Amino acid sequence: MQKRIALTLAIALAVSGAGWAVARDGEPRRADPVPPGLTLPPGFRINLFAEGLEAPRFMAFDPKGRLMVAEIRAGRVTVLPDQGHRGRADRKIVFASGMNLPHSIAWHKGRAYIACLTQVIRCTDVNGDGVADRREVVVDGLAGGGGHSTRTIVFGADGGIYVSVGSATNVGPETDRRRAVVLRFDADGSHGRIYASGLRNAVGMAVHPVTGRIWVTVNERDLLGDDLPPDRLDILRDAGFHGWPYVYFFRGKPNPSPEYSDTPRSRQALRSAIPPVLEFQAHSAPLGIAFYTGGQFPKEYRGDAFVAFHGSWNRTVPTGYKVVRVRVKDNKPVSYEDFVSGFLSLNPVEKRGRPAGVVAGPDGSLYVSDDAEGRIYRVTYR
């Protein structure tokens, strides 16, 4: 009788496939659900790390190796510990709340810097319990209002704070020179200045692990059709101008924006604008970018970058809605390809999520936030 019961249980588990797993105590438990249709390269797996979040955007790991995420809609930053090392968050700890559109997090010398709509806030967790005990405004008066309300922060190789501020309009002109730029500040928030300009909306930023230069993903303008202009990947340099709103690039060549065709500013921009280092399919809406330096993925992935394509909103045939791998050679991007796809189905059109942020974990896993479904996924390789 006992043998029949055991056999029946084994068959049930086998038939259910990925729907069930066996816990350490031997009792069956339901495995984490994963949206149907998600595809990855051979050998890679994806599981749900956290859910029930309010528009999770960019992420970072704290000094204790716990994942943190900015819940932009809720106005808070949340810590998601995985104390059991099971590949799923055990609980949610509110690190800091009551903030105005927190979007990204950067750790520097043991303190968390959080980029909000008009401020950069520095938070200190004195006792390491995952809750900020002290908060202070380091940068104030960032341009707000209009479109593009996300602010992204990284610390450069020089120890400075770099903050991206998107444009207020689709194609300008801007009344505030501090928009459509990346700003630089000292670590204490002083000596703020424009570092790079002509960047319509540089949402994603990451520091290259070898060169120390800042790579940005840029959402280009709308209303020029389904395939113009391409979104872009840029490598910043001090005082560099990247063309917006006067010029856009297509297949490496500058083109005047119709609104500024044959004007002095357009002619000057055609000569001086810096081209992208890689063009993405137009309206893909590239957001988060992260370099992979871990040891879990195959060796050929090391040094490459991952970019979250948030997806188009008004293209005739939707595009994006995936995570791509950017192949890097000699510290420069050369191509990109699908890595996690299936958030979008075209026949019929069905959107199952919108990737927003990507970050590599201390164990070499890749974490992907989905701000439409309120989830974070974990990608592993075996």
DRENMIBA-541115 format. One line per 4 residues: their letters; for each residue y, x, z of N, C-alpha, C. Coordinates in steps of 0.05 Angstrom, whole numbers, plus 5000, padded with zeros to 4 digits. Each point is the difference from the previous one (the first is absolute). Layout:
% residues N
A	Y/X/Z/Y/X/Z/Y/X/Z; ... $
% end
This chain:
% residues 382
MQKR	4976/5016/5000/5024/4984/5000/5025/5017/5000; 5001/5020/5018/5023/5018/5002/5004/5015/4974; 4977/5008/4987/5002/5014/4974/5013/4983/4979; 4992/4973/5000/5012/4982/4980/5030/4997/5004 $
IALT	5008/4998/5026/5028/4997/5006/5016/5024/4990; 4989/5024/5006/5013/5025/4991/5002/5001/4970; 4978/4992/4986/5000/5000/4971/5020/4981/4989; 5002/4976/5012/5019/4980/4991/5029/5010/5003 $
LAIA	5006/5013/5022/5026/5011/5005/5007/5022/4980; 4980/5017/4994/5004/5021/4981/5006/4989/4972; 4986/4980/4992/5004/4988/4974/5028/4987/4999; 5008/4986/5021/5026/4987/5001/5023/5021/4997 $
LAVS	4996/5022/5014/5021/5021/4998/5000/5012/4972; 4977/5004/4988/4999/5011/4973/5013/4982/4980; 4994/4973/5002/5011/4981/4981/5031/4998/5003; 5010/5001/5025/5029/4998/5004/5015/5024/4990 $
GAGW	4986/5022/4996/5013/5024/4990/5022/5010/5017; 5024/5004/4987/5023/5011/5015/5011/4981/5020; 4991/4975/5001/5011/4980/5018/4992/5005/5029; 4980/5017/5005/4991/5005/5027/4996/5030/5004 $
AVAR	5003/5008/5025/4993/5028/5007/4987/4999/5027; 4989/5023/5009/4987/5000/5025/5016/5017/5020; 5007/4988/5023/5015/5014/5020/4983/5021/5014; 5013/5016/5017/4986/5021/5014/4979/4990/5019 $
DGEP	5005/4975/5010/4981/4989/5019/4977/4986/4986; 4999/5002/4973/4978/4988/4985/5005/4971/4992; 5020/4987/5010/5005/4972/4993/5016/4999/4974; 4993/4980/4982/5015/4998/4975/5028/4990/5005 $
RRAD	5019/5010/4985/5027/4990/5001/5012/4999/4972; 5019/4982/4996/5012/4997/4974/5018/5024/4993; 4996/5012/4977/5016/5023/4992/5028/4991/4991; 5019/5019/4999/5027/4994/4992/5001/4989/4972 $
PVPP	5014/4977/4995/5002/4989/4973/5017/5017/4982; 4993/5002/4975/5015/5014/4980/5004/4980/4976; 5024/4998/4989/5004/4982/4978/4980/5005/4977; 4989/4979/4989/4981/5005/4978/5015/5011/4976 $
GLTL	4986/5018/4986/5011/5010/4975/5014/5027/5002; 5005/5010/5025/5013/5026/5002/4981/5022/4990; 5011/5017/4983/4983/5022/4988/5012/5027/5006; 4983/5019/5004/5008/5028/5005/4981/5018/4984 $
PPGF	5007/5026/4998/4982/5019/4987/4974/5002/5015; 4978/5009/4986/4974/5002/5013/5002/5017/5026; 4986/4991/5020/4999/5015/5025/5020/4991/5021; 5021/4986/4991/5020/4991/5019/4994/4972/5010 $
RINL	5008/4995/5025/4997/4973/5012/5027/4992/5013; 5003/4974/5002/5024/4989/5012/4993/4979/5021; 5014/5001/5023/4995/4979/5020/5026/4992/5012; 5000/4977/5013/5024/4989/5013/5004/5015/5026 $
FAEG	5023/5012/5003/5007/5014/5025/5015/4983/5020; 5018/4983/4990/5016/4983/5017/5010/4976/4983; 5004/4977/5013/5010/4976/4987/5018/4985/5019; 5012/4978/4990/5018/4984/5017/5026/5014/5005 $
LEAP	5008/5018/4982/5026/5013/5002/5021/4986/4984; 5026/5004/5006/5022/4986/4987/5014/5019/4981; 4991/4999/4974/5012/5017/4979/4999/5029/5008; 4976/5011/5004/4998/5029/5006/5008/5017/4976 $
RFMA	5017/5019/5005/5010/5017/4978/4990/5029/5004; 5018/5018/5008/4992/5028/5001/4988/5008/5027; 4983/5020/4999/4984/5008/5024/5004/5029/5006; 4991/5007/5024/5000/5028/5009/4980/5003/5023 $
FDPK	4991/5024/5005/4983/5005/5023/5016/5013/5022; 4996/4990/5025/5014/5012/5023/4985/5026/5009; 5012/5015/5019/4988/5025/5008/4972/4997/5012; 4992/4976/5008/4973/4995/5010/4981/4991/4978 $
GRLM	5009/5000/4975/4982/4992/4978/4997/4970/4997; 5018/4984/5011/4999/4971/4997/5018/4991/4977; 4990/4982/4985/5015/4989/4977/5023/4982/5010; 5023/5004/4988/5023/4983/5006/5009/4988/4974 $
VAEI	5011/4975/5001/5010/4987/4976/5025/4985/5006; 5018/5000/4981/5025/4984/5002/4995/4972/4989; 5002/4980/5017/4998/4972/4992/5028/4990/4994; 5008/5002/4976/5028/4996/4992/5009/4972/5006 $
RAGR	4983/4980/4995/5007/4972/5004/5003/4994/5030; 4984/5012/5017/5001/4995/5028/5021/5017/5015; 5012/5020/4987/5019/5016/5013/4989/5019/5021; 4975/5009/4996/4987/5017/5020/4983/5021/4987 $
VTVL	4993/5020/5016/4981/5021/4993/4976/4997/5019; 4976/5000/4989/4976/4995/5016/4981/5023/4998; 4988/5006/5023/4979/5021/5001/4973/4986/4998; 4982/5012/4984/4973/4988/4996/4979/5021/5007 $
PDQG	4993/5003/5025/4980/5019/5008/4972/4992/4991; 4984/5020/4994/4971/4997/4994/4985/5017/5020; 5000/4991/5025/4988/5016/5022/4970/5003/4997; 4987/4980/4987/4971/5002/4997/4992/5015/4976 $
HRGR	5019/5010/4984/4994/5015/4975/4981/4985/4982; 5005/4974/4997/4982/4983/4984/5013/4994/4973; 5024/5011/4995/5013/4994/4975/5016/4975/4999; 5005/4989/5024/5016/4975/5002/5017/5001/5025 $
ADRK	5024/4990/4999/5018/5000/5023/4988/4984/5023; 5001/5011/5024/4990/4986/5024/5019/4979/5010; 5026/5005/4997/5021/4982/5011/5026/5007/4987; 5021/4985/5007/5027/5004/4990/5018/5005/5024 $
IVFA	5016/5021/4998/5019/5007/5021/5028/5000/4987; 5018/4984/5011/5027/4999/4989/5015/5025/5010; 5005/5018/4982/5014/5025/5006/5030/4995/5005; 5012/4985/4981/5029/4993/5003/5005/4975/4984 $
SGMN	5017/4982/5010/5005/4975/4987/5030/4995/5000; 5008/4977/4988/5028/4993/4999/5017/5017/4981; 4987/5011/4979/5014/5017/4981/5006/4985/4975; 5020/5009/4985/5009/4987/4976/4986/5012/4976 $
LPHS	4979/4987/4990/4985/5008/4977/4989/5029/5001; 4984/5006/5021/4988/5027/5001/4981/5003/4977; 5001/5023/4986/4984/5003/4976/4983/5025/5000; 5009/5022/5012/4984/5024/5000/5003/5016/5025 $
IAWH	4981/5018/5005/4998/5015/5025/4996/5029/4994; 5013/5018/5014/4995/5028/4997/5000/5013/5028; 4980/5016/5006/4999/5014/5026/5012/5028/4997; 5016/5008/5020/5012/5026/5000/5003/5009/5029 $
KGRA	4988/5022/5006/5001/5012/5027/4993/4980/5022; 4979/4985/4995/4990/4982/5021/5014/4974/5002; 5019/4994/4982/5014/4974/5002/4999/4986/4973; 4999/4974/5001/4998/4983/4976/5028/4992/4990 $
YIAC	5005/5004/4974/5025/4992/4988/4993/4977/4982; 5015/4978/5003/4994/4975/4986/5024/4993/4983; 4995/4997/4974/5022/4993/4981/5002/4970/4998; 5023/4989/5007/5006/4972/4999/5022/4995/4979 $
LTQV	5009/4976/4997/5019/4993/4978/5025/5018/5001; 5013/5002/5023/5025/5015/5002/4999/5023/5020; 4977/5005/5011/4998/5020/5021/4973/5016/4998; 5001/5024/5011/4976/5015/5007/4999/5001/5030 $
IRCT	4978/4990/5012/4997/4999/5029/4979/5019/5009; 5006/5016/5020/4981/5019/5011/4988/4989/5025; 4973/4999/5001/4986/4989/5023/4983/5021/5013; 5000/4999/5027/4984/5019/5016/4980/4985/5016 $
DVNG	4974/5007/4998/4979/4989/5016/4994/5021/5022; 5012/4996/5023/4999/5021/5021/4971/5004/5010; 4986/4978/5006/4974/5002/5013/4976/4998/4980; 5006/4997/4974/4978/5000/4980/4984/4975/5000 $
DGVA	5011/4977/5010/4984/4976/5000/5003/4983/4975; 5015/5011/4981/5004/4985/4975/5024/4981/5000; 5016/5001/5021/5024/4984/5002/5025/5018/5003; 5020/4996/4984/5024/5016/5002/5015/4994/5026 $
DRRE	5006/5021/5015/5014/4998/5025/5030/5003/4996; 5008/5016/4980/5029/5004/4995/5005/4997/4970; 5023/4988/4995/5009/4996/4972/5029/5009/4997; 5006/5014/4979/5028/5008/4995/5005/5000/4970 $
VVVD	5024/4992/4992/5008/5000/4972/5008/5028/4992; 4986/5010/4980/5007/5027/4991/5018/4999/4976; 4995/4982/4982/5017/4995/4976/5009/4971/5000; 5025/4995/4997/5011/4973/5000/5017/4997/4975 $
GLAG	5003/4974/4992/5018/4995/4978/4988/5004/4972; 4974/5000/4998/4988/5000/4973/5009/4975/4985; 5003/5002/4974/5009/4977/4984/4980/4978/5001; 5009/4976/5005/4983/4976/5001/5010/4979/4981 $
GGGH	4987/4977/4999/5009/4979/4983/4990/5003/4972; 5001/4978/4984/4991/5002/4973/4970/5002/4998; 4990/5010/4978/4972/5004/4996/4990/5026/5013; 4973/5003/4999/4987/5025/5008/5007/5007/5029 $
STRT	4987/4986/5018/5007/5003/5029/4981/5019/5014; 4981/5013/4987/4982/5018/5014/5013/5028/5001; 4995/5014/5022/5009/5027/5004/4976/5017/5007; 4998/5023/4986/4977/5017/5004/5010/5027/5011 $
IVFG	4984/5012/5018/5009/5024/5013/4977/5021/4999; 5007/5025/4995/4982/5023/5003/5016/5023/5012; 4986/5018/5013/5012/5025/5008/4993/5021/4980; 5021/5014/4990/4995/5020/4980/4990/5026/5012 $
ADGG	4992/5019/4982/4991/5026/5009/5021/5015/5015; 5026/4992/4996/5022/5013/5013/5006/4987/5027; 4984/4980/5008/5005/4987/5026/5021/4978/4999; 5011/4994/4976/5020/4979/4998/4987/4973/4996 $
IYVS	5016/4979/5006/4992/4973/4995/5009/4992/4972; 4981/4989/4984/5006/4990/4974/4995/4970/5000; 5019/4984/4991/4998/4971/5001/5007/4989/4972; 4983/4984/4989/5006/4987/4974/5013/4973/5005 $
VGSA	5020/4995/4984/5015/4975/5000/5002/4989/4972; 4987/4978/4995/4999/4988/4973/5027/4988/4992; 5001/4992/4975/5025/4988/4989/5003/4972/5011; 5024/4989/4998/5005/4973/5008/4996/4981/4976 $
TNVG	4999/5011/4976/4999/4983/4976/4977/5010/4982; 4996/4984/4979/4979/5008/4981/5009/5024/4983; 5025/5000/4991/5008/5021/4982/5029/5009/5005; 5011/4994/5024/5026/5011/5008/5023/4984/4987 $
PETD	5025/5011/5004/5006/5024/5015/5001/4996/5030; 4997/5021/5015/5000/4998/5029/5028/5005/5010; 5007/4985/5021/5026/5004/5013/4998/5021/5022; 4976/5006/5009/4996/5020/5021/4984/5023/4989 $
RRRA	5011/5024/5001/4987/5024/4989/4974/5006/5015; 4997/4989/5023/4976/5006/5016/4976/4983/4994; 5002/4986/4977/4977/4984/4991/4988/5012/4974; 4974/4994/4996/4986/5011/4977/4999/5031/5003 $
VVLR	4995/5008/5025/5000/5029/5006/4979/5006/5021; 4996/5026/5004/4986/5011/5023/5020/5016/5016; 5003/4993/5026/5019/5013/5017/4986/5022/5017; 5015/5020/5008/4990/5020/5018/5017/5002/5025 $
FDAD	4987/5002/5024/5013/5004/5025/4986/5023/5015; 5015/5012/5018/4986/5018/5019/4983/4983/5019; 4982/5013/5014/4981/4985/5017/5013/4983/5021; 5025/5007/5008/5014/4984/5020/5018/4979/4987 $
GSHG	4998/4996/4974/5015/4980/4986/5027/5008/4990; 5007/5025/5004/5027/5010/4992/4999/5010/4971; 5024/5005/4990/5004/5013/4973/4986/4984/4978; 5003/4974/5000/4988/4984/4979/5013/5004/4973 $
RIYA	4985/5001/4979/5010/5003/4973/4981/4990/4980; 5009/4996/4975/4983/4992/4978/4984/5024/4991; 4974/4998/5000/4983/5022/4991/4993/4997/4970; 4992/4976/4992/4993/4994/4972/5010/4972/4994 $
SGLR	5008/4996/4974/5012/4975/4993/4988/4990/4973; 5009/4976/4992/4989/4989/4975/4972/4990/5002; 4992/4993/5025/4972/4991/5006/5002/4970/5007; 4993/4982/4982/5005/4972/5005/4987/4991/5026 $
NAVG	4975/5006/5005/4988/4992/5025/4976/5019/5005; 5006/5022/5013/4979/5020/5006/4986/4992/5026; 4980/4982/4997/4988/4988/5024/4981/5020/5014; 4983/5013/4985/4981/5018/5012/5010/5029/5000 $
MAVH	4996/5014/5022/5007/5028/5001/4978/5015/5015; 4995/5025/4990/4980/5017/5013/5008/5029/4995; 4994/5017/5019/5006/5028/4998/4975/5015/4990; 5003/5014/4978/4977/5014/4988/4990/5022/5020 $
PVTG	4974/5000/5005/4990/5018/5021/5002/5030/4994; 5004/5007/4975/5002/5028/4992/5029/5008/4994; 5013/4985/4983/5027/5008/4991/5021/4991/5020; 4995/4980/5016/5020/4989/5019/5020/4982/4987 $
RIWV	4997/4995/4974/5020/4983/4986/4993/4971/5004; 5019/4983/4998/4997/4971/5005/4994/4986/4974; 4977/4985/5000/4993/4983/4977/5007/4972/5007; 5011/4985/4980/5007/4972/5005/4989/4982/4978 $
TVNE	4992/4976/5007/4993/4980/4981/5024/4982/4996; 5007/4993/4975/5024/4986/4994/4994/4974/4985; 5010/4978/5011/4999/4974/4986/5023/4998/4981; 4995/4999/4975/5021/4999/4980/5010/4971/4996 $
RDLL	5019/4996/4982/5014/4975/4997/4983/4979/4987; 5010/4975/5001/4987/4977/4987/5017/4991/4976; 4989/4980/4986/5014/4985/4979/5003/5016/4974; 4982/5019/4995/4999/5013/4974/4973/4996/4987 $
GDDL	4985/4979/5009/4974/4994/4988/4977/5009/5017; 4976/4995/4990/4976/5006/5015/4994/5029/5004; 5009/5017/4982/4991/5028/5000/5023/5020/5002; 5024/4991/5005/5023/5018/5004/5015/4992/5025 $
PPDR	5012/5020/5013/4992/5029/4998/4976/5006/5018; 4986/5022/4995/4978/5007/5018/5010/5005/5028; 4985/4992/5020/5005/5010/5027/4994/5030/5000; 5008/5014/5021/4999/5029/4998/4993/5014/5026 $
LDIL	4991/5025/4996/4995/5018/5022/5019/5024/4996; 5015/5007/5021/5020/5021/4998/4995/5021/5022; 5008/5024/4994/5001/5022/5020/5029/5006/5004; 5010/4997/5024/5029/5003/5005/5009/5029/5002 $
RDAG	5025/5003/4993/5013/5026/5005/5029/4994/5009; 5011/5018/5015/5026/4995/5011/5021/4995/4979; 5015/4979/5003/5022/4992/4982/4989/4990/4973; 4975/4995/4998/4989/4990/4975/5008/4971/4994 $
FHGW	5005/4994/4974/5006/4973/4991/4978/4991/4981; 4989/4976/5006/4976/4991/4985/5006/4977/4980; 5025/4993/4996/5006/4984/4977/5009/4971/5005; 4990/4987/5021/5007/4972/5004/5029/4997/5008 $
PYVY	5015/4980/4991/4992/4978/4982/5005/5004/4971; 5010/5025/4993/5009/5004/4972/4978/5006/4980; 4978/5011/5011/4979/5010/4982/4973/4993/5011; 4981/4994/4983/4972/4998/5008/4984/5018/4981 $
FFRG	4976/5008/5009/4983/5017/4984/4976/4985/4990; 4992/5007/4976/4976/4988/4988/4987/5023/4984; 4975/5005/5007/4985/5022/4988/5015/5026/5000; 5013/5005/5023/5014/5025/5005/5027/5002/4988 $
KPNP	5010/4980/4985/5026/5002/4987/5020/4981/5013; 5025/5008/5004/5020/4983/5012/5010/4979/4980; 5005/4976/5010/5011/4979/4984/5023/4987/5016; 5022/4993/4986/5022/4987/5015/4993/4972/5008 $
SPEY	5007/4992/5023/4997/4972/5008/5018/4983/4983; 4991/4976/4990/5017/4984/4983/5027/4993/5012; 5001/4997/5026/5026/4993/5013/5020/5023/4999; 4990/5025/4995/5018/5023/5000/4999/5016/4974 $
SDTP	4990/4987/4979/4995/5014/4975/5027/5012/4989; 4999/5025/4993/5022/5014/4987/5026/4999/5017; 4996/5004/5026/5023/5003/5018/5001/5029/5009; 5023/5010/5010/5001/5028/5009/4979/5006/5022 $
RSRQ	4996/4981/5019/4980/5006/5020/4972/5001/4989; 4994/4983/4980/4974/5000/4988/4995/5025/4984; 5020/5009/4985/4997/5025/4985/4996/5024/5018; 5014/5000/5022/4997/5022/5019/4972/4999/5012 $
ALRS	4991/4976/5008/4974/4997/5012/4977/5008/4981; 5004/4994/4974/4979/5008/4981/4996/5030/4999; 5022/5015/5006/4998/5029/5001/4990/5011/5026; 5006/4987/5022/4996/5012/5026/4977/4988/5017 $
AIPP	4991/4976/4993/4980/4987/5017/4974/5015/5000; 4987/5000/5024/4975/5014/5003/4977/4981/4992; 4982/5007/4982/4979/4982/4992/4979/4998/5022; 4984/4979/5000/4978/4998/5020/4979/5021/4994 $
VLEF	4985/5007/5021/4977/5018/4995/4975/4985/4991; 5000/4974/5005/4978/4983/4990/5011/4972/4997; 4992/4986/4978/5008/4973/4996/4977/4981/5006; 5006/4978/5014/4980/4980/5007/5005/4975/4982 $
QAHS	4979/4984/4996/5003/4975/4986/5024/4984/5012; 5017/4990/4982/5024/4986/5009/4992/4976/5018; 5016/4996/5020/4997/4977/5019/4975/5002/5018; 4988/5024/5002/4978/5004/5018/5009/4999/5029 $
APLG	5026/5006/5005/5012/5001/5026/4986/5019/5018; 5001/5026/4994/4987/5021/5017/5015/5002/5027; 4985/4998/5022/5012/5002/5026/4991/5025/5014; 4981/4997/5019/4992/5023/5017/4987/5022/4984 $
IAFY	5004/5025/5008/4987/5023/4988/4991/5018/5023; 4976/5012/4996/4989/5018/5020/4984/5021/4986; 5004/5025/5009/4983/5022/4989/4974/5001/5016; 4979/5008/4986/4974/5002/5014/4994/5029/5005 $
TGGQ	4998/5007/5025/4993/5028/5008/4975/5000/5018; 4987/4977/5003/4976/4999/5018/4975/5012/4987; 4979/5000/5016/4975/5011/4991/4978/4980/4995; 5005/4974/5003/4979/4980/4997/4995/4994/4971 $
FPKE	5021/4996/4984/4997/4994/4972/4990/5024/4985; 4988/4997/4976/4992/5023/4984/5022/5020/4996; 4992/5025/4996/5019/5022/4998/5021/4996/4979; 4993/4987/4978/5019/4996/4978/5023/4982/5007 $
YRGD	4998/4985/5022/5021/4982/5009/5022/5015/5016; 4993/5023/5010/5019/5014/5018/5024/5010/4985; 5023/4993/5011/5026/5007/4987/5010/4978/4982; 4983/4980/4994/5010/4977/4984/5015/4981/5018 $
AFVA	5013/4980/4987/5015/4980/5015/4990/4973/4994; 5003/4982/5019/4994/4972/4997/5026/4984/5001; 5002/4980/4982/5024/4983/4999/4991/4971/5000; 5014/4984/5017/4994/4971/5001/5018/4986/4980 $
FHGS	4988/4985/4981/5014/4984/4981/5002/4971/5011; 5024/4993/5008/5004/4974/5013/4996/4977/4980; 5006/5004/4975/4995/4980/4979/5025/4987/4990; 4999/4990/4975/5023/4988/4987/5006/4972/5011 $
WNRT	5024/4991/4997/5007/4973/5009/5008/4982/4976; 5009/5012/4977/5009/4983/4978/4990/5009/4973; 4980/5017/5000/4989/5009/4974/4983/4977/4988; 5000/4998/4973/4985/4979/4987/4970/5001/5008 $
VPTG	4989/5024/4998/4973/5005/5010/5003/5018/5025; 4992/4990/5023/5004/5016/5025/4987/5028/4998; 5012/5019/5013/4989/5027/5001/5004/5012/5027; 4986/5021/5006/5001/5013/5027/4979/4989/5018 $
YKVV	5007/4994/5025/4981/4989/5019/4975/5018/5004; 5005/5025/5005/4978/5019/5003/5010/5026/5013; 4982/5017/5006/5006/5027/5009/4991/5020/4978; 5017/5018/4993/4993/5019/4979/4999/5028/5011 $
RVRV	4984/5016/4987/4998/5029/5006/5017/5015/4980; 5018/5017/5010/5016/5017/4983/4988/5028/5000; 4990/5008/4977/4988/5026/4998/5022/5022/5000; 4996/5020/5016/5020/5021/5002/4988/5027/4992 $
KDNK	5014/5015/4984/4991/5026/4991/5024/5019/5002; 4995/5023/5013/5021/5020/5004/5024/4987/5014; 4994/4983/5019/5021/4986/5016/5018/4981/4984; 4990/4991/4977/5015/4981/4984/4982/4977/4991 $
PVSY	5011/4976/4999/4983/4977/4991/4995/5002/4970; 4975/4993/4993/4993/5001/4971/4991/4973/4989; 4989/4983/5017/4990/4974/4991/4995/4982/5024; 4994/4975/4995/4991/4982/5022/4979/4982/4990 $
EDFV	4984/4989/5019/4977/4983/4993/4995/4981/5023; 4987/4978/4995/4993/4981/5021/4982/5012/5021; 5006/4993/5025/4983/5009/5022/4989/4976/5015; 5017/4982/5011/4991/4975/5011/5013/4978/4983 $
SGFL	4983/4985/4986/5010/4978/4983/4985/4975/5007; 5009/4977/4989/4987/4975/5006/5017/4981/5017; 5024/5009/5008/5018/4982/5014/5012/4979/4981; 4997/5005/4974/5010/4982/4979/4978/4994/4980 $
SLNP	4997/4974/4995/4982/4990/4979/5017/4986/4979; 4994/5004/4974/5018/4989/4979/4989/4975/4987; 4975/4994/5003/4989/4977/4985/4982/4983/5018; 5011/4980/5015/5029/4994/5001/5015/5019/5019 $
VEKR	5027/4999/4999/5016/5018/5017/4995/4992/5029; 4991/5020/5016/4996/4996/5028/5008/5026/5014; 5018/4998/5020/5009/5023/5015/4989/4999/5028; 4984/5021/5006/4986/5001/5026/5013/5019/5020 $
GRPA	5023/5010/4994/5013/5018/5018/5020/5017/4985; 5018/5014/5015/5020/5018/4989/5001/5025/5016; 4987/5022/4990/5002/5025/5014/5029/5009/5003; 5006/5011/5024/5027/5008/5006/5002/5029/5009 $
GVVA	4984/5007/5020/5001/5027/5011/4974/5014/4998; 5000/5027/4999/4976/5016/5001/5005/5024/5019; 4979/5007/5014/5002/5024/5018/4972/5010/5004; 4997/5027/5001/4974/5012/5005/4997/5005/5030 $
GPDG	4977/4993/5011/4995/5002/5028/4990/5028/5008; 5000/5006/5026/4990/5026/5010/4971/5005/4992; 4984/4979/4996/4972/5004/4993/4996/5001/4970; 5021/5000/4984/4998/5001/4971/4997/4973/4986 $
SLYV	5000/4978/5015/5000/4974/4988/5028/4993/4989; 5001/4981/4982/5025/4991/4989/5005/4971/5009; 5024/4995/5010/5007/4973/5010/5020/4988/4981; 4996/4974/4994/5016/4985/4981/5010/4975/5014 $
SDDA	5026/4995/5000/5011/4975/5011/5004/4980/4978; 4996/4975/5007/5003/4977/4981/5019/4981/5014; 5025/5000/4990/5020/4984/5014/4999/4971/4993; 4986/4993/4979/4997/4971/4993/4979/4986/5017 $
EGRI	4978/5014/5006/4979/4988/5016/5000/5009/5029; 5018/5018/5007/5002/5008/5028/4977/5017/5009; 4990/5017/4983/4976/5016/5005/5005/5030/4996; 4983/5016/5013/4998/5028/4994/4970/5007/4994 $
YRVT	4996/5014/4978/4973/5008/4992/4996/5030/5005; 4975/5007/5003/4992/5028/5004/4980/5008/4978; 5007/5021/4985/4983/5010/4979/4986/5026/5009; 4974/5000/4998/4984/5023/5008/4982/5009/4977 $
YR	4989/5024/5002/4982/5011/4980/4974/5009/5014; 4978/4994/4986/4974/5009/5011/4984/5013/4978 $
% end
